[in-house]
Amino acid sequence: MANNQKSLDTAFFGHPRGLSTLFFTETWERFSYYGMRAILLFYMYFAVTKGGLGMDQVTAASIMSIYGALVYLSGVVGGWLADRIWGSRKTVFYGGVLIMFGHIALSLPFGKQALLVSIALIVIGTGLLKPNVSSMVGNLYSENDRRRDAGFSIYLFGINLGAAIAPWAVPWAASGFGLNLFHGQMNFHVGFALAAFGMFFGLVQYSIDGRKFLSKDGLTPDDPISHEQLRPVIFRTLAVVAGFAIILLIMAAFDQLTINNVITIITIIAIGLPVYYFVLMLKSKKVTKVEKKRVAAYIPLFLSAVIFWIIQESGSVVLALFAEERTILHLGVWHFAAANFQTLNPIFMMMLTPLFAYLWDRIKHHPSAAHMFAAALVFAGLSYAFMALPGLIHGTTAGRVSPFWLVGSWFLVELGEVTLSPVGLSITAEFAPKAFKSQMMSMYFLANAAGQAVNAQIVKFYSSATEVQYFLIIGALGVIVGLVLVIFAKKIQTMADTE
């Protein structure tokens, strides 16, 4: 009866009304996050006289990447808390509150200390919110509902709506709302304040609308933990925290407690954690044999997603540096900021997602998830190869190049994302073992975390002098792995279809 009821709910463009609630919640959350992200790199490495923190550019780029990794890495905690303690609806709300306070911290002129507090709050908050909103979207549909993939596409459109507006609105606020309020300087704190308002509006909308249109099932955990089971978890958590603190103390004692070394440790954790989770699910007695085969089939898709996100997530780091240092920032009399290029990602996604949803609903024989992931990797690899062309044609010391190089590169990688993301989210929800539902959704975001953690290391090799080699090597990796995935697509599909 429950499944039939879900299939009858068509109040939001043919989809359940609850999709509207989650759609606008993510719209505001992404507005706040991508608005902050559009200017954060520049805030870190711009000189103090220009309103920045005056950090070394390479260090700032590494921090930017590891920040993104931490944001998605924390999704594991959010998934576990939703599954075992709070339920998804409460977890999402608590996460939104922490995100809002994280942006408020950045809006205050307290320098690097405020930056560290903000990173901590936004990392934890996004970890609580992000995987659980996605899980709630999947729960709106019955297992055999063909609308599921299209529903995730609509949900992704909401994400990109907020992300498209933010790179214009937040830099505009930081520059003085076009009124030269700051006499040509950047007041980044005003921009971060606007991001905080965005998350506030998201929380209000989620609280009011959620009471009416979201299932009450999300108010309770799917796999509640008992007090007896919780006690050892607390002890293990404290042991991990203590162990990490000891490592930092030892590093400090040997004068090795540097930002770069801490980033390296986080990189190791970001790569090691998904390995641990795959082993946990494959050995768990709560996971059936059929579910274990599906988890095993998911592993090559996960690895492919890691490589895809290495390329896609470079937009806020490597491509942002290219925009600031190597790109002509005007077309005729129209001048724009390097941060505005961050809007290309979501704009192309909004253009392509409805087309994808339309075609997907009308295709009788859908390509397998492996084929979709492979196509995404090829598009991503080509987007990087495209970025090598201006250096090959004009040289890397000839000054600035046309902004359309960035436009073309973003278009190619977003062809990949619109191919991968809806199917990736949907296939993760489909392959998730019942006892690890929200945590499995966290695994999808761990692929992003691992990709950005790798970026934190390899971005150190990027500069105007090395841009051609950098783009060609990483682009070739994406294309090659995509072609290899095609070879094994049939085997992956066979494992996934096991009954």
N, C-alpha and C positions, 0 to 999 in steps of 0.2 A: 504494500500500500504506500509506503514511504517513497519507493522508487517511482511509482506511478504519479504520485503527487508532485515530485520534482519535475517530471517530464511535462506536466500540465502547466507549470509556472512559466509564462511567456511575457511577463509584464514589462521587461526591459529589452526592447528591440528583439523580441522573440526568445529572450533568456530570462532566468529567474530574477526577480526584483532585487534580491540581495546582491546581485552582481553590480548594481548601481552603487550601493553603499561602499563596496570594496573598490570599485572603479575610482570614485572621488576621494576616498581615503588615500589611495596610492598617488592620485594626482597631486594632492597637497604635500604629501611626504616627499615625493620626488622633486617637487618645486623647491622645497627647502634644501634637500640634499644636493641637487645639481646646481642650484644657485650658489651654495657655499663652494662646491667643487670648481665652479667656473672661475672663481677668483682666488682660491686658496693657494695654488702654486705661486701665483704672482705676489700674493701677500707675503709668502715666506721668503722669496728671494729678492724682491724689490728692495732698494736701499731705504734706510730709515727716513731719509729726506723725501722719499716718494710715498711715504705712508706704509712701507713694508717692514719686515723684521730684519732684513739685511743678511739672510743666511746664504751660505754657499749654494750655487745653483744645482750642482750634482746632488748634494745632500737633500735639498728641497725636493728634487725629483724623486729620489729614493723614498723619502718620507711620504710623498704623495701616493706612490704605488703601495707601500706597506700599509698606509692608512686604509686604502681601498681593500687590501687583503684582510685586514683586521675586521673591517665592517662586515664582510661576508663570512669570515671565520667565526665570528661570534654567533652566527646563525645556529650553530650546533647547540649552544646553550639555550637559545630561544626555543628551538624545536623540542629539546628535552623538557624544559619547564612547562611548555604547553601540553606535551604528551602525559607528563607525570604529575604535575602539581596544579597549575592554574587553569588550564584549558586555553584554547587559542584566542578567544575574545578578550579575556583579561590581559593576556600576554601582549597582544597587539597594543592595547591601550597604554600599558605601563611603558612599552617601548617608545610610543609616540611622545609621552611626557619627557622621557630622558633625552630624546632627540631635540625637543624644543629647548630644554635647558642647555644642551650642548651648543646650540646656535646662539643662545643668549650669552653664554660665556665668551664666544668669539666676538660678539658685538661690544664687549667691554674692553677698554684700552689698557689691558694688563699684560701685553706682550706674550712672550713664550710660555709663561705660566698658564695664561688663559688658553693658549693653543693646546697644551697638554691636557687640561681639564676638559676642553671641548672634544678632543679626540676620544678620551675615555667615555664620555657620556654618549656621543653619537655612535661609537662602536658598539657599546652595550645596547643602546636603544634600538638601533637598526637590526641587531641580532635578534632582539625580542620580536620586532614587528615584521620584518621582511619574509621569513619562511612561513610564518603562520598566516599571513594574509593570502599567500599563494595556496597554502593548504586549504584554507576556507573557500577559495574559488573552486577547487576540485570537489569539495564536499557539497557544492550546490547541485551537482549532477549525479545521476545514477551511473553505475558502472558501464552500462551499454548505451548511454546517451551520446548520439553522434554530434551533439552540440558542444561537447566538452572542449575540443580543440579550438573551435571558433570562439567559445567563451573565453578561453585563455588569450586569444588574439585581441578580443575587445578589451580585456583587462590590461593587456600590454599597451593598447592604445591610450588608456587612461594614464598609465605610467609615463608615457612619452609626451602626453599633453602638458603635464606639469614640468617635465624636463626640458621641453622646447621653449617655454615661456621664460624660465628661470635665467638662462644665460644672457638674456636681454635685460630683464627687469633688475636683477641683482647688480650687474656691473653698472647699469644706468644709475641706480641708487648710490652706488659707491663713488660715482663720478660727479654727484651733485644734482641728479635728476635733470641734467641738461641745462641747469641754471648757473653753472660755474660757481656753486656755493663754496667750493673748497679751493678756488683760485687755481684751477688746473691740476691740483694734486688729487690723489685717490684717498678717500676715506673708507677703507675697507670695512670698518666696523658698522657703518650705516648699511652696507650691503648684507652683512651677516645678520643684522637686525631684521631686515626684510625676510630673510630665510626663516628666522624664528617665527615671524607672523604667519608664514605659510604653514608651518607645522601646527600652530595653534588652531588655524581654521580647519585643518584636517582632523584634529582631535574633536572639535565641536561637532563636525559633520558625522564622524564615526559614532560618537556617543548617542546623538539624537536619532539618527537613521538606523543604527544597529539594533536598537531596542525593538524596532518594528519589523525589520525585514531579514535579520540574520537568525539562523537556527539557534535554539537554546542549547543544542548539543555542545556548542563551542564554549559554554560556560563551565563545563566540567572536563577534566582530562580523560583521554581515551584509555590510558593505561595507568590509573592512579597508583601512586607509590604509598606503601604503608609506613608508619613511623619506624618500624623495625628495619625496613629497607632503606629509609632515608638517612638513618644514623651513619652507616658506613660510607654513604655517598658524601656526606658532609666531611667526614674524616679524610676521605681520599682527596676531596677538593682542597681542604686546608693543607694536606701534604703536598699537593702539586704547587699551591701558592708558596708554601714555605720553601720547597725545592727551587722554584724559580727565583725567590728572594736570595737564597744562598748562592745560586749561580751569579746573580748580579753583584753580591758582596765579594765573591771571589774575584770576579772581573775587576771590581773597583780596587781590590787589594793589589792586583798586578797591573794597575793603571790601564786596563783594557775596557773600561766601561764607557764606550763611545757609542754614538748614535748608529754608526755603521755596523758595529758588532751586535748591537741589540736588534737591528733590522735583520741581520743574518740569522740570529736565533729564531726570530719570528718566521722567517722564510722556512727554516727547517720544520717548525711546528705546523705551518700551513700545508706543507707537503706530506708530513707524517700523519696528520690527523685523519685525512680521508683513508689512508692505508689502514689505520687502526679501526675505523668505522666499518670498512668493508670486511675486515677479519671478524669483527664483532658480530655483524649480521649473518655472515656465513657460518659462524659457529653457534649462534644462539639457538637454544631449544625452543624459543618462542616463534622461530621462523620455520615454516614448513619446507619440505623438499622442493616443491614447485616454486615457492617464493625464493629459495636460495638459487635456483637456476636462473630466475629472472634477475636477481642481484648480480650474478656472475655475468649475465648478458649485458648488464648496464656498465660494467667496468670499462670496456673499450670506448663506449660512448662518453663516459666521464673523462677519460684521458684525452679524447678528441676535443671535448669542451674546454679542457684546460688550455690547450694550444690555441683554440679559437679566442679565448678571453685574453690570452697574452697579447694578441694583436688588437682585438677590439678595445680593450681597456686602456690602450696606449693613447687614446684620444685626449685624455685629461693630463697627459704627461709629455710624451715625445711629440705628438702633434701640436700640443699647446705651445711647447718650446719652438717648434717650427713656425707656428703662426706668429709668435711674438718676435722672432729673430730673423726669419727668412721669407716672410710673406708681405706683400704690398697690402697695406691696411686701408685702401680706399679704392673705390670704383668711380672715376670721374670726381664729382664734388662730394660724393657720399663717403664719409669716413666712418670707420667702425673699429671696435676693440678686438684684440686677439681672443679675449674670452668669449666673444659672440660666436666664434666658430663651434663652440660646444653645443650649439643648438642644432647643428647639422645631423648629429646622431638621432635625436628624437624626431626631427622633422621628416627625415627619410623613413624612419620607422612608421610614422603616422601616414605617410603617403603609401607605403608598401603593405602595411598590415591589413587594411580593408580589402585590398586586392587579393592578398593571400587567403584571408578568411572566405572571400567570395569563391575563389577557385577551389579551396579545400572542401567546402560544402558540396561542390558539384562534381568532384572527382570520384568516380566509382571505385577505382583501385588506387588507394593511397600508396605513395612510395614508403618504404620502410624507414624507421627512425635512423638506421645506420646510413642509408642513402641521403637522407636530409642533412645529417651531421657532416657527411663527406662533402656535399655541395657547399655547406657553410664554410668549411675549412678552405676549399678552393677559392671561394670568393674573398675570404679574409687574406689569404696568401697573395692573391692578385692585387688587393688594395695596397699592400706594402710594396709590391713590385712596382706599382704605379707611382708611389712616392719616391722611388729611386730615379725616375725619369728626369725631373728637373735638375738634379745634380749631374746626371749623365749628359744632359743636353747643354746646360748652361755652365756647369761647373759649380763647385760649392763655395767659391770665393768671389762670385760675380755679383753678389748683392741679393736683393729681394726678388722673389718670383711671383707669378700670378696666384691669386687666392683660389683660382679654379682647380689647381692641383689638389688642394685640400678637399674641395667639394667633390671631385671625382673619386678620391680615395675613400671618403666617408660613404659615398653612394655604394661603392663596391662592398665595403665591409658590412653595411646595413642590409644589403641583399643577403649576406650571410646570416646576419642576426635574425632577420624576419624568417629565414629558413629554419634556423636552429631553435630560437627561443620558445615559440608556442609549442612545437613538438617536444622540445626538451623538458619544459615544465609538465606537459601532459604525460609524457612517457615516464617521468620520474614519479608522478602521482600514481600512474598505473602499475608500475613495478614495485611500489613501496610495500614492504611487509606490513601487515596490520599493526603489529606491536611497535613499528618504527615509522609510522606514517609521517608525522611532522619532522622527525629526524632525517628521514629519507629526502624530504624536500630541502632540508639543510644541506644534504650532500650535493644537490644541484648547485647551490651557492658556494659550496666549498671548492667546486671547480673554478669558479671565478676567483676565490681567495687564493688558490694555488697559482693561478695564472698571474695575478697581480703581485704575488710574492716573488715569483720568478722575474717579473718586470723590475721589481725593486733592485735586483742584482744586475740585470743586463742593461738597464737604463744608464748605468755608469759608463757604458761604452759608447753612448750616443753623443755626438757633437756634430757641428756643421761639417767638420772635416771627414767624419766617418759615416755620414748619413747614407751614402750610396750602399756601402757594404752592409750596414746595419739593416736597411730595408730589404735588400736582396736576400740575405741569409735567412732572416726570419720569414720573409714571404715564401721562399722556396720550401722551408720546413712545413708551412701550412698546406701548400699544394701537394707535396709528396705524401704527407700523412693522410690527407683527404683521399688520394687515389688508393692508398693501401687499405683504407677503411672500406672502399667499394668492393675490394676483393673478398673481404670477410663479412660482407653485409648479410649474405644468405645464412651463414652459420650463426650469426648473432640473432637473426630473426627466428631461426629454428629453436634456439634456446629460449627465447622470449615466449614463443607460442606453446611451450610445454604445459600440458594440463595435469 
